[in-house]
């Protein structure tokens, strides 16, 4: 009879003790999803032994098949298992708070001093390092995802759809994922996929109905917030469109880079709120600061709100509200999704059809990453770029060859050497590249 109360007391004690650990992880979580998951492994397995390596791998398997940033959802799920709902909300909040504050400050600095030669040079160096960082992510994802000729074809189709046709990744993912789910899966599964017998995490969650209810409530609250903004400001206003783009981004499959690619198309191409340079600067800052990579969308949202010619709000207030909106929509949705499905992990990870669909989507992410890296490389290394159209469907970013900026190319090469040859952490590569760029200018 006392077992539930005992479990609840243990969760309360853990929740009070663990906030410093989650704040430390949020402050030191450099390097995007890969770096943050490595930090979780070091802090929670090797140092504190909160979970086993097998538990972490199964948690990552879960977060890789649902929308949202995988590192943030992994931290939230571990917090849930260790300290219940309080632990989940503590982990979810402190995992993003340092990075969100830093991103807001850097967005303000970029707006205030982005035209200064030294700052412009540092940002140019930072952009150059992004190309090498995306290449590293591409290699890492490709090794795990492209395990068959069919998946290579999926990657090629995804690249063509994204780079040449401008199709949003969410449409590519839905089409390919639905087709893969409809096809009867092969008997063999990916080596990294857990079997039903090895997945028992869902049964260890206390008060599963309450967990699901809180998760669904969070998702409903986000949807109501977006709806209210559209009703209050109008669906054609920048605020209404921004809220909608953020909501769709939050439900985009394929991890952080897929989310950034979709948002880049919306912010830069479809709405024209930002330039390609602004977006690549945001990505560079996202890679070199702590917190989930999709904090790039906080940076982009601040810039989009500040440059709204029809805004009646003071610039500082518009930027602050847009940054808060981005953080709330993205991470409340991320938390709501993981809480809503947490007690059902056994069934999710045991579905062969779902695993097959996610393998196809993972392969599509590789194609999107190639498109993203190539687009950023063209806009970073060349001063003059235009979108050339061939007919009604095909559009290609075309650089003017004599506008190449060799110092940026050389910084990009330096970043590649630091990353692939010397194997420095991503954030160190980004900071060194920014420093060299500042010195060059």
C-alpha positions in Angstrom: 0.0 0.0 0.0 2.9 2.4 0.7 4.8 1.7 -2.5 3.3 4.5 -4.6 3.9 7.0 -1.8 7.5 5.8 -1.5 8.0 6.2 -5.3 6.5 9.7 -5.1 8.8 10.7 -2.3 11.9 9.4 -4.2 10.9 11.4 -7.2 10.5 14.6 -5.1 13.9 14.1 -3.5 15.5 13.5 -6.9 13.8 16.5 -8.4 15.2 18.8 -5.7 18.7 17.4 -6.0 18.9 17.2 -9.8 18.3 20.8 -10.9 22.0 21.7 -10.6 23.0 18.8 -12.8 20.5 19.8 -15.5 21.6 23.4 -15.4 25.2 22.3 -15.8 24.3 20.1 -18.8 22.3 23.0 -20.3 25.3 25.4 -19.8 27.9 23.0 -21.2 25.8 21.4 -24.0 27.8 22.6 -27.0 28.1 20.9 -30.4 24.5 20.3 -31.4 22.7 17.0 -30.9 25.8 14.8 -31.1 27.7 16.8 -28.6 24.8 17.1 -26.2 24.1 13.3 -26.3 27.8 12.7 -25.6 27.5 15.0 -22.6 24.5 13.2 -21.4 26.4 9.9 -21.6 29.4 11.4 -19.7 27.4 13.1 -17.0 24.5 10.6 -16.4 26.1 7.3 -17.2 29.8 7.5 -16.6 29.8 10.1 -13.7 26.5 9.6 -11.9 25.3 6.2 -13.1 21.7 7.4 -13.2 20.9 5.1 -16.2 22.6 2.3 -18.0 24.2 2.7 -21.5 21.4 0.4 -22.8 18.7 2.6 -21.4 20.3 5.7 -23.0 20.5 4.0 -26.4 16.8 2.9 -26.2 15.8 6.4 -25.2 17.7 7.9 -28.2 15.9 5.3 -30.4 12.6 6.6 -29.1 13.4 10.3 -29.6 14.7 9.6 -33.1 11.3 8.4 -34.4 9.2 11.3 -33.1 9.1 15.0 -34.0 11.3 17.5 -32.1 15.0 18.0 -31.1 16.3 14.6 -30.0 18.8 15.7 -27.3 16.1 17.8 -25.5 13.6 15.0 -25.6 16.2 12.5 -24.4 17.0 14.8 -21.4 13.3 15.2 -20.7 12.6 11.5 -20.8 15.5 10.7 -18.5 14.3 13.4 -16.1 10.8 11.8 -16.2 12.2 8.3 -15.4 14.3 9.6 -12.5 12.0 12.1 -10.8 8.6 11.9 -12.4 6.8 15.0 -13.9 8.8 17.4 -11.8 12.0 15.9 -13.0 10.9 16.0 -16.6 9.9 19.6 -16.5 13.1 20.5 -14.6 15.2 18.8 -17.2 13.2 20.2 -20.2 13.5 23.8 -18.8 17.1 23.9 -17.6 18.4 22.1 -20.7 17.4 25.1 -22.9 17.5 28.1 -20.5 21.2 29.0 -20.7 21.3 28.6 -24.5 18.1 30.6 -25.0 19.4 33.5 -22.9 22.8 33.4 -24.8 21.0 33.3 -28.2 18.8 36.3 -27.3 21.9 38.3 -26.3 23.8 37.3 -29.4 20.8 38.3 -31.6 20.8 41.7 -29.9 24.5 42.1 -30.5 24.1 41.0 -34.1 21.4 43.7 -34.7 23.4 46.4 -32.9 26.9 45.8 -34.1 26.7 43.4 -37.0 27.9 46.1 -39.4 31.2 46.7 -37.5 34.2 45.3 -39.5 35.5 43.2 -36.6 32.1 41.8 -35.8 31.3 41.2 -39.5 34.6 39.4 -39.9 34.0 37.2 -36.9 30.5 36.3 -38.2 32.0 35.6 -41.7 34.5 33.2 -40.0 31.7 31.6 -38.1 29.7 31.0 -41.2 32.8 29.4 -42.9 33.1 27.0 -40.0 29.4 26.0 -40.4 30.2 24.3 -43.7 32.7 22.0 -42.0 30.4 21.3 -39.1 27.6 20.4 -41.5 30.0 18.1 -43.3 30.8 16.4 -40.1 27.2 15.9 -39.2 26.6 14.6 -42.7 29.3 12.0 -42.4 28.0 10.9 -39.0 24.4 10.6 -40.1 25.3 8.9 -43.4 27.2 6.1 -41.7 24.2 5.3 -39.5 21.4 5.9 -42.0 22.6 4.7 -45.4 22.8 1.0 -44.9 21.3 -0.1 -48.3 21.2 1.0 -51.9 17.5 1.9 -51.6 18.3 4.3 -48.8 21.0 5.9 -50.9 18.3 6.5 -53.6 16.0 8.0 -51.0 18.9 10.4 -50.0 19.3 11.4 -53.7 15.6 12.0 -54.2 15.5 14.1 -51.0 18.4 16.2 -52.2 16.9 16.8 -55.6 13.5 17.7 -54.1 15.1 20.1 -51.6 17.9 21.8 -53.6 16.5 21.9 -57.1 12.7 21.9 -56.6 12.5 23.8 -53.3 10.1 21.2 -51.8 9.8 21.7 -48.0 11.4 18.8 -46.1 8.2 18.1 -44.2 6.4 17.2 -47.4 9.3 15.0 -48.5 9.3 13.3 -45.1 5.6 12.7 -45.1 5.5 11.3 -48.6 8.5 9.0 -48.1 7.6 8.0 -44.6 4.0 7.1 -45.5 5.2 5.0 -48.5 7.7 3.2 -46.3 5.1 2.6 -43.6 2.7 1.1 -46.2 5.2 -1.4 -47.5 5.5 -4.6 -45.6 8.8 -4.5 -43.7 11.6 -6.9 -44.2 12.2 -9.5 -41.4 15.7 -8.1 -40.6 15.9 -4.8 -38.8 18.5 -2.1 -38.4 21.3 -3.3 -36.0 20.7 -0.3 -33.7 17.0 -0.9 -33.4 15.9 -2.5 -30.1 13.6 -5.5 -30.0 10.4 -5.7 -28.0 12.0 -7.9 -25.3 14.7 -5.2 -24.7 12.3 -2.3 -24.3 10.8 -2.0 -20.9 11.2 1.8 -20.2 7.5 2.6 -20.5 6.6 0.3 -17.6 8.9 2.1 -15.2 7.1 5.5 -15.4 5.0 6.4 -12.4 1.4 7.7 -12.9 1.3 7.1 -16.7 -2.2 8.6 -17.1 -1.1 11.9 -15.5 2.0 12.0 -17.6 0.0 11.6 -20.8 -2.6 14.2 -19.6 0.1 16.8 -18.9 1.8 16.1 -22.3 -1.5 16.5 -24.2 -2.3 19.7 -22.2 1.0 21.2 -23.2 0.4 20.5 -26.9 -3.1 22.0 -26.6 -1.8 25.1 -24.9 0.7 25.7 -27.7 -2.0 25.2 -30.3 -4.3 27.7 -28.5 -1.5 30.2 -28.3 -0.8 30.0 -32.0 -4.5 30.2 -32.8 -4.9 33.2 -30.5 -2.0 35.0 -32.2 -3.5 34.4 -35.7 -6.9 35.6 -34.5 -5.5 38.7 -32.8 -3.1 39.8 -35.4 -4.5 38.2 -38.5 -3.3 35.1 -40.4 -1.6 37.3 -43.0 0.4 39.3 -40.5 4.0 38.6 -39.8 3.2 37.5 -36.2 0.5 35.1 -37.4 2.7 33.6 -40.1 5.7 33.4 -37.6 3.6 31.5 -35.1 2.4 29.1 -37.7 5.9 28.5 -39.1 7.2 27.8 -35.6 4.4 25.3 -34.9 5.0 23.4 -38.1 8.7 23.4 -37.4 8.0 21.9 -33.9 6.3 18.9 -35.5 8.9 18.4 -38.3 10.3 14.9 -38.4 14.0 14.1 -38.8 15.8 15.9 -36.0 17.3 19.3 -35.5 18.9 19.7 -39.0 15.6 18.8 -40.7 13.8 21.4 -38.6 16.4 24.1 -39.4 16.2 23.2 -43.1 12.4 23.6 -43.2 12.5 26.8 -41.2 15.3 28.2 -43.5 13.1 27.8 -46.5 10.2 29.5 -44.7 12.2 32.4 -43.2 14.5 33.1 -46.2 12.7 31.9 -49.4 8.9 31.8 -48.8 8.6 34.9 -46.6 11.8 36.8 -47.1 12.1 37.8 -43.5 15.8 37.0 -43.4 18.7 36.8 -45.8 20.6 33.6 -46.4 23.5 35.2 -44.6 21.4 36.0 -41.5 20.3 32.3 -41.4 23.8 30.9 -41.8 25.0 33.3 -39.1 22.2 31.9 -36.8 23.3 28.4 -37.6 26.9 29.2 -36.8 25.9 30.7 -33.5 23.7 27.7 -32.8 26.6 25.3 -33.3 29.0 27.4 -31.1 26.7 28.1 -28.2 25.1 25.7 -25.6 21.6 24.3 -26.0 19.6 22.6 -28.7 20.5 23.5 -32.3 16.9 24.6 -33.0 17.6 27.7 -30.9 18.6 29.0 -34.3 14.9 29.6 -34.8 14.8 31.8 -31.7 17.6 33.9 -33.3 15.7 34.0 -36.7 12.4 34.9 -35.0 14.0 37.8 -33.2 15.4 39.2 -36.5 12.0 38.6 -38.3 10.1 40.5 -35.6 12.5 43.4 -35.4 12.5 44.0 -39.2 8.7 43.9 -39.5 7.9 47.3 -41.1 4.3 47.2 -39.9 5.1 46.5 -36.3 3.7 49.0 -33.8 5.9 47.6 -30.9 9.2 49.0 -29.8 12.1 47.1 -31.4 13.4 45.6 -28.2 9.9 44.5 -27.1 9.1 42.9 -30.5 12.4 41.0 -30.4 11.9 39.8 -26.9 8.3 38.6 -27.5 9.4 36.8 -30.7 12.2 35.1 -28.9 9.9 34.0 -26.1 7.3 32.8 -28.6 9.9 30.7 -30.5 11.2 29.1 -27.3 7.7 28.4 -25.9 6.3 26.9 -29.1 9.3 24.8 -30.0 10.1 23.4 -26.5 6.7 23.2 -25.0 5.8 21.1 -28.1 8.9 19.0 -27.7 8.1 18.3 -24.1 4.5 17.7 -24.7 5.2 15.1 -27.4 7.7 13.1 -25.3 5.3 13.1 -22.3 2.3 12.1 -24.4 4.0 9.0 -25.8 6.4 8.1 -22.9 4.2 5.3 -21.4 3.8 3.7 -24.9 7.5 3.3 -25.7 7.2 -0.5 -25.8 4.7 -0.5 -28.6 6.4 2.4 -30.6 9.8 0.9 -30.6 8.5 -2.6 -31.4 6.6 -1.5 -34.5 8.6 -2.8 -37.5 6.6 -0.6 -39.9 7.4 2.5 -37.9 11.1 1.7 -37.7 11.1 1.1 -41.4 9.4 4.5 -42.0 11.9 6.3 -39.7 14.9 4.7 -41.5 13.6 6.1 -44.7 13.1 9.5 -43.1 16.6 9.4 -41.6 18.0 8.8 -45.1 15.9 11.7 -46.4 17.5 13.9 -43.7 20.9 13.1 -45.1 19.8 14.5 -48.5 18.4 17.6 -46.8 21.7 18.1 -45.0 23.6 18.0 -48.3 21.2 20.6 -49.7 21.5 22.8 -46.6 25.3 22.6 -46.6 25.6 23.3 -50.3 23.3 26.3 -50.0 25.2 27.7 -47.1 28.5 27.1 -48.8 27.4 29.0 -51.9 26.0 32.0 -50.0 29.1 32.1 -47.7 31.9 31.7 -50.2 30.5 34.0 -52.9 29.5 37.6 -52.6 26.9 37.5 -55.4 24.3 34.7 -55.7 21.0 34.6 -57.5 18.2 32.1 -57.8 18.1 30.9 -61.4 14.9 29.2 -62.6 14.7 26.6 -65.3 11.0 26.3 -66.3 8.3 26.4 -63.6 9.7 23.8 -61.3 13.5 23.8 -61.2 15.4 26.6 -59.3 19.1 26.6 -58.5 21.3 28.9 -56.4 23.9 30.2 -58.9 27.0 32.1 -57.7 28.9 34.6 -59.8 32.3 32.9 -59.9 34.4 36.1 -59.8 32.7 37.1 -56.5 34.4 34.4 -54.5 35.8 35.6 -51.3 39.1 33.7 -50.8 39.7 34.6 -47.1 36.4 32.9 -46.2 37.2 29.9 -48.3 40.6 29.6 -46.5 38.9 29.9 -43.1 36.5 27.1 -44.1 39.5 24.9 -45.0 41.1 25.7 -41.7 37.9 24.7 -39.9 37.9 21.4 -41.8 41.4 20.7 -40.7 40.6 21.5 -37.1 37.5 19.3 -37.2 38.6 16.3 -39.2 42.4 16.3 -38.7 42.9 17.6 -35.2 39.4 16.5 -34.0 38.7 19.6 -31.9 35.1 20.0 -30.4 32.6 21.8 -32.7 32.4 24.8 -30.4 36.1 25.3 -30.4 36.3 25.1 -34.2 33.5 27.7 -34.4 35.2 30.1 -32.0 38.6 29.7 -33.6 37.1 30.4 -37.0 35.3 33.4 -35.7 38.6 34.7 -34.2 40.5 34.3 -37.4 37.7 36.0 -39.3 37.9 39.0 -36.9 41.7 39.2 -37.4 41.4 39.1 -41.2 39.0 42.1 -41.1 
